[in-house]
Amino acid sequence: MSRNVPDWPPVDVEPVPVHPKAPQAGTKLGPHYSECFGCGDEVPTGLRLQSTMGDEHTVHSQFTVTAAHQGAPGLAHGGLLAAAFDEALGATVGYQLRKPAVTGRLETDFLRPVPVGSTLFIVGKLDGMAGRKVYVSANGHLDAEDGPIALRARALFVIVAVEHFTTHGDKDAIAKLSASSQKRPDLNP
Ligand SMILES: CCCCC/C=C\C/C=C\C/C=C\C/C=C\CCCC(=O)SCCNC(=O)CCNC(=O)[C@H](O)C(C)(C)COP(=O)(O)OP(=O)(O)OC[C@H]1O[C@@H](n2cnc3c(N)ncnc32)[C@H](O)[C@@H]1OP(=O)(O)O
């Protein structure tokens, strides 16, 4: 059965200007926020995604599926896999642009079941920009960097002002994040 994949990016785009202080290829990217469900190390049932800068506008992330992530018995929940991609795509945008951005749209193709115990190797790639809109996509390979593709995702991130978080988020948590990010050159603009 054929699957129609829409044109991507859906609008004319410019190349994304990667920040001159973006981490070098091979740099391991720690959690951007310790309480983040996607990458935080203080969330016991979180996804604990681990990301590394890659070459050519890519970020490589790994996510191991545990029993806490099930939908059907023994298989990862689809929405949770989409969350893993949101995180991987967000890291691809955030660490390369070093500007705050939020997911505006995320679409996911589920190509193969992902069993508990397996690891997804996700490669996120910047595809282009149009004003504040950043287009980014990713493939998720099952159990090896060159394993079969189990998921594909495409997303639009929208660059926002810091006020997006201070207005709508938790001010105490933002203060904590801000204090901890002082020690992280990769998180400072
Ligand atoms: C302080 C310095 C920080 C430095 C940062 C450095 C390092 C960071 C490092 C690492 C970060 C690492 C990892 C990140 C991890 C995780 C990622 C998770 C991300 C999330 O989990 S984040 C939560 C979910 N996310 C939301 O909670 C967003 C809710 N939402 C809104 O807050 C607004 O909705 C918003 C802001 C999206 C837009 O609002 P707005 O008022 O600012 O702008 P507007 O509506 O005009 O949209 C502008 C243009 O985007 C187009 N557009 C918008 N949405 C569209 C859609 N759905 N489809 C097609 N086009 C769309 C419009 O059509 C227009 O296009 P045009 O310009 O062509 O007219």
The ligand as a Tripos MOL2 file, in Angstrom:
@<TRIPOS>MOLECULE
LIG
   69    71     1     0     0
SMALL
NO_CHARGES

@<TRIPOS>ATOM
      1 C1         16.7490   32.4240   26.6110 C.3       1 LIG1
      2 C2         17.6530   31.7910   25.5780 C.3       1 LIG1
      3 C3         17.2870   30.3740   25.3090 C.3       1 LIG1
      4 C4         18.3220   29.7660   24.4330 C.3       1 LIG1
      5 C5         17.8820   28.3760   24.0840 C.3       1 LIG1
      6 C6         19.1100   27.6190   23.9270 C.2       1 LIG1
      7 C7         19.1510   26.3530   23.9090 C.2       1 LIG1
      8 C8         17.9260   25.5110   24.0040 C.3       1 LIG1
      9 C9         18.4290   24.1720   24.0150 C.2       1 LIG1
     10 C10        17.7490   23.1620   23.9850 C.2       1 LIG1
     11 C11        16.3050   22.9790   23.9180 C.3       1 LIG1
     12 C12        16.2120   21.5330   23.8940 C.2       1 LIG1
     13 C13        15.1670   20.8340   23.7570 C.2       1 LIG1
     14 C14        13.7950   21.3260   23.5470 C.3       1 LIG1
     15 C15        12.9870   20.2780   24.0510 C.2       1 LIG1
     16 C16        11.7530   19.9890   23.9070 C.2       1 LIG1
     17 C17        10.8910   20.4480   22.9070 C.3       1 LIG1
     18 C18         9.4800   20.3370   23.3680 C.3       1 LIG1
     19 C19         8.7920   21.5050   22.7690 C.3       1 LIG1
     20 C20         7.4220   21.5880   23.2680 C.2       1 LIG1
     21 O1          6.8170   20.6440   23.6180 O.2       1 LIG1
     22 S1          6.7220   23.1470   23.2830 S.3       1 LIG1
     23 C21         5.1290   22.8330   24.0040 C.3       1 LIG1
     24 C22         4.0470   22.6000   22.9970 C.3       1 LIG1
     25 N1          3.7800   23.7660   22.2070 N.am      1 LIG1
     26 C23         3.1110   24.8170   22.6760 C.2       1 LIG1
     27 O2          2.6940   24.8650   23.8080 O.2       1 LIG1
     28 C24         2.8740   25.9400   21.7080 C.3       1 LIG1
     29 C25         1.5070   26.5540   21.9230 C.3       1 LIG1
     30 N2          1.2280   27.4810   20.8420 N.am      1 LIG1
     31 C26         1.5940   28.7840   20.9070 C.2       1 LIG1
     32 O3          2.0780   29.2530   21.9090 O.2       1 LIG1
     33 C27         1.3810   29.5920   19.6700 C.3       1 LIG1
     34 O4          0.3400   29.1090   18.8960 O.3       1 LIG1
     35 C28         2.6590   29.7330   18.7950 C.3       1 LIG1
     36 C29         3.8130   30.3340   19.6460 C.3       1 LIG1
     37 C30         3.1070   28.3510   18.2560 C.3       1 LIG1
     38 C31         2.3990   30.6620   17.6240 C.3       1 LIG1
     39 O5          1.7410   31.8120   18.1160 O.3       1 LIG1
     40 P1          2.2380   33.2890   17.8190 P.3       1 LIG1
     41 O6          1.1260   34.2020   18.2150 O.co2     1 LIG1
     42 O7          3.5680   33.5140   18.4050 O.co2     1 LIG1
     43 O8          2.4470   33.3330   16.2640 O.3       1 LIG1
     44 P2          1.4230   33.0580   15.0440 P.3       1 LIG1
     45 O9          0.1650   32.4190   15.4940 O.co2     1 LIG1
     46 O10         1.3580   34.3090   14.2390 O.co2     1 LIG1
     47 O11         2.2410   31.9330   14.2170 O.3       1 LIG1
     48 C32         3.4920   32.2700   13.6310 C.3       1 LIG1
     49 C33         3.5280   31.6190   12.2730 C.3       1 LIG1
     50 O12         3.4860   30.1820   12.4750 O.3       1 LIG1
     51 C34         2.3480   29.6400   11.7910 C.3       1 LIG1
     52 N3          1.7760   28.5570   12.5930 N.ar      1 LIG1
     53 C35         1.6190   28.5370   13.9260 C.ar      1 LIG1
     54 N4          1.0640   27.3790   14.2990 N.ar      1 LIG1
     55 C36         0.9010   26.6590   13.1810 C.ar      1 LIG1
     56 C37         0.3810   25.3710   12.9050 C.ar      1 LIG1
     57 N5         -0.0810   24.5920   13.8870 N.pl3     1 LIG1
     58 N6          0.3480   24.9390   11.6300 N.ar      1 LIG1
     59 C38         0.8130   25.7290   10.6340 C.ar      1 LIG1
     60 N7          1.3450   26.9650   10.8290 N.ar      1 LIG1
     61 C39         1.3600   27.4110   12.0770 C.ar      1 LIG1
     62 C40         1.3800   30.8060   11.6220 C.3       1 LIG1
     63 O13         0.4910   30.5710   10.5380 O.3       1 LIG1
     64 C41         2.3310   31.9580   11.3910 C.3       1 LIG1
     65 O14         2.7790   31.8920   10.0470 O.3       1 LIG1
     66 P3          2.9750   33.2540    9.1890 P.3       1 LIG1
     67 O15         4.0260   34.0310    9.9050 O.co2     1 LIG1
     68 O16         3.4280   32.7640    7.8550 O.co2     1 LIG1
     69 O17         1.6550   33.9280    9.1880 O.co2     1 LIG1
@<TRIPOS>BOND
     1     1     2 1
     2     2     3 1
     3     3     4 1
     4     4     5 1
     5     5     6 1
     6     6     7 2
     7     7     8 1
     8     8     9 1
     9     9    10 2
    10    10    11 1
    11    11    12 1
    12    12    13 2
    13    13    14 1
    14    14    15 1
    15    15    16 2
    16    16    17 1
    17    17    18 1
    18    18    19 1
    19    19    20 1
    20    20    21 2
    21    20    22 1
    22    22    23 1
    23    23    24 1
    24    24    25 1
    25    25    26 1
    26    26    27 2
    27    26    28 1
    28    28    29 1
    29    29    30 1
    30    30    31 1
    31    31    32 2
    32    31    33 1
    33    33    34 1
    34    33    35 1
    35    35    36 1
    36    35    37 1
    37    35    38 1
    38    38    39 1
    39    39    40 1
    40    40    41 2
    41    40    42 1
    42    40    43 1
    43    43    44 1
    44    44    45 2
    45    44    46 1
    46    44    47 1
    47    47    48 1
    48    48    49 1
    49    49    50 1
    50    49    64 1
    51    50    51 1
    52    51    52 1
    53    51    62 1
    54    52    53 ar
    55    52    61 ar
    56    53    54 ar
    57    54    55 ar
    58    55    56 ar
    59    55    61 ar
    60    56    57 1
    61    56    58 ar
    62    58    59 ar
    63    59    60 ar
    64    60    61 ar
    65    62    63 1
    66    62    64 1
    67    64    65 1
    68    65    66 1
    69    66    67 2
    70    66    68 1
    71    66    69 1
@<TRIPOS>SUBSTRUCTURE
     1 LIG1         1 GROUP 0 **** ****
